[in-house]
Amino acid sequence: MLLLHGLGGTSDDWKAVMRELAPRHRVVAPDLPGYGDSGPIPGTSPAAVADFVWAFADALGISRAAVMGHSEGGAIAISMALQRPDRTTHLVLVSAAGLGRLVNPLLMVLGATPLGDLVPRLAKLPAGPEALVAALALFGSPRPWRVPKPWFTKMRQAASSTGVLVHAVVTLRQGVSARGQENLLLDSLPGLTQPVLVAWGTHDVMLPVSQAWGAVRRLRHGRLALVPCTGHLLPIEAPERLVAAVAPFLAEDGPRTERTVRTEPSADTGAAST
């Protein structure tokens, strides 16, 4: 399995998910270009980064893989599957970018106005990195106290780097404008031949959960998993519940034509996950 993190994140975002999946799968999570320990590449589009990830897979001798992407990583995962359908066995899209115009207005402001240029400058202020990470947690999860402390530590390190923040703003501006999300991938979804699981937190305020439904309707072999009382940081705040939906999906040998609805018990709410 190849796991792709979102805008501004690192491979550490997947640590808890990797622990859950590792007994059954070989799981690999790279730092995408410009983040963590990976340097930037000339292009920042999902297609350009998808090329990078396939080259990374070649270097590791990975011929075929299931690909799971979160947020911007979801858009990259779609591009990977379209580029090399013969090498992509399954696709998991977690709160994926590029599946509809609607996006949090804050991201539109940062992407379409000079205010986005202020973000890298916050890295130089005494409490700037902490403020950036706190804002991400508040917008990313309806219960930010559930986000593990190591994530805050790692993200503070990332938010202390002007270069990382500049790269994140450049990438954001390529994908978000005053109109909302650009480079939409909805029209490409019918071309996916792999089984696809679309997973979303029901309380995502960054990308609306309605985009999950719209995506599944366009897929040939689409499945939907909604996780109650979780937000955009689903892989970080509720990794066990995400894996509970992903594991049986990955166990299937081939595509299923019907669009089914799965329900899993929610341990902390008593509600159902669809």
JOKA-V566740 format. One record per backbone hydrogen bond with DSSP energy under -1.0 kcal/mol. CO is the residue of the C=O (numbers start at 1). NH is the residue of the N-H. E is the energy in kcal/mol with one decimal. If there is no record, write none. Layout:
CO;NH;E + CO;NH;E
This chain:
1;28;-3.1 + 2;68;-2.9 + 4;70;-2.5 + 6;9;-2.0 + 10;13;-1.8 + 11;14;-2.0 + 12;15;-1.7 + 14;18;-3.2 + 15;19;-2.1 + 16;20;-1.5 + 17;21;-2.1 + 18;22;-2.6 + 21;24;-1.8 + 21;25;-1.6 + 28;3;-2.5 + 32;35;-2.1 + 35;38;-2.4 + 45;49;-2.4 + 46;50;-2.3 + 47;51;-1.9 + 48;52;-1.6 + 49;53;-2.4 + 50;54;-2.3 + 51;55;-2.1 + 52;56;-2.3 + 53;57;-2.6 + 54;58;-2.3 + 55;59;-2.0 + 56;60;-1.3 + 57;62;-2.9 + 58;61;-1.3 + 65;89;-1.9 + 66;2;-2.8 + 67;92;-2.5 + 68;4;-2.9 + 69;94;-2.9 + 70;73;-2.5 + 71;74;-1.3 + 71;75;-1.2 + 71;97;-2.5 + 72;76;-1.8 + 73;77;-2.3 + 74;78;-2.1 + 75;79;-2.0 + 76;80;-2.4 + 77;81;-2.3 + 78;82;-2.2 + 79;83;-2.3 + 80;84;-2.6 + 84;87;-1.5 + 87;65;-2.8 + 90;67;-2.5 + 91;197;-2.7 + 92;69;-2.4 + 93;199;-2.9 + 94;71;-2.5 + 98;185;-3.3 + 101;181;-2.6 + 104;107;-1.1 + 104;108;-1.3 + 105;109;-2.3 + 106;110;-2.4 + 107;111;-2.3 + 108;112;-2.1 + 109;113;-1.5 + 113;116;-1.6 + 114;117;-1.5 + 115;118;-1.5 + 116;119;-1.0 + 118;122;-1.2 + 119;122;-1.0 + 121;124;-1.4 + 122;125;-1.2 + 127;131;-2.0 + 128;132;-2.2 + 129;133;-2.2 + 130;134;-2.5 + 131;135;-2.2 + 132;136;-2.0 + 133;137;-2.3 + 134;138;-2.3 + 135;139;-2.4 + 136;140;-2.1 + 137;141;-1.6 + 140;233;-2.5 + 143;146;-2.5 + 144;147;-1.4 + 148;152;-1.1 + 149;153;-2.0 + 150;154;-2.6 + 151;155;-2.8 + 152;156;-2.1 + 153;157;-1.7 + 154;158;-1.9 + 155;159;-2.8 + 158;161;-1.6 + 161;165;-1.9 + 162;166;-2.6 + 163;167;-2.2 + 164;168;-2.4 + 165;169;-2.4 + 166;170;-2.4 + 167;171;-2.4 + 168;172;-2.5 + 169;173;-2.6 + 170;174;-1.2 + 171;175;-1.2 + 172;176;-2.1 + 175;182;-3.3 + 177;180;-1.4 + 180;177;-2.8 + 185;188;-1.2 + 186;189;-1.1 + 188;191;-1.5 + 189;192;-2.0 + 195;91;-2.0 + 196;223;-2.2 + 197;93;-3.0 + 198;225;-2.7 + 199;95;-2.7 + 200;227;-2.7 + 201;204;-1.4 + 206;104;-2.0 + 208;211;-1.8 + 209;212;-1.4 + 210;214;-2.0 + 211;215;-2.0 + 212;216;-2.3 + 213;217;-1.9 + 215;218;-1.1 + 221;196;-2.7 + 223;198;-2.7 + 225;200;-2.3 + 226;274;-1.1 + 227;202;-2.0 + 230;203;-2.8 + 233;236;-1.6 + 233;237;-2.8 + 234;238;-2.1 + 238;242;-1.8 + 239;243;-2.6 + 240;244;-1.9 + 242;246;-2.1 + 243;247;-3.1 + 246;250;-2.4 + 247;251;-1.3 + 249;252;-1.1 + 264;273;-2.0 + 266;270;-2.2 + 271;266;-1.9 + 273;264;-1.5
